[in-house]
Amino acid sequence: MLQEAYNLDPHQIMLISGAPGTGKTTTIVSMIYNLVNKRKAKIHVCAPSNTAVDGIVLKLLKSGLKEQILYVGDPEHRIK
């Protein structure tokens, strides 16, 4: 899947879906980490819930991408 992400045109999107516990967040974080570090790509991530975005952001923070993250969302919502 990472190779597919590398081959995307800058105006294309990739949708990842699946049942809970199938590794979507881990896959997404790995893809973002590699695309940002190796290609200096700018990635926009959205999800159907704040919880889903929080999971991605928290794993990205642990991966060392702190300076590259811009989190945009409801000002009343805070990552726990």
HELIX and SHEET records of a PDB file:
HELIX    1   1 LEU A    2  TYR A    6  1                                   5    
HELIX    2   2 LYS A   24  ARG A   39  1                                  16    
HELIX    3   3 ASN A   50  SER A   63  1                                  14    
HELIX    4   4 LYS A   66  GLN A   68  5                                   3    
END                                                                             
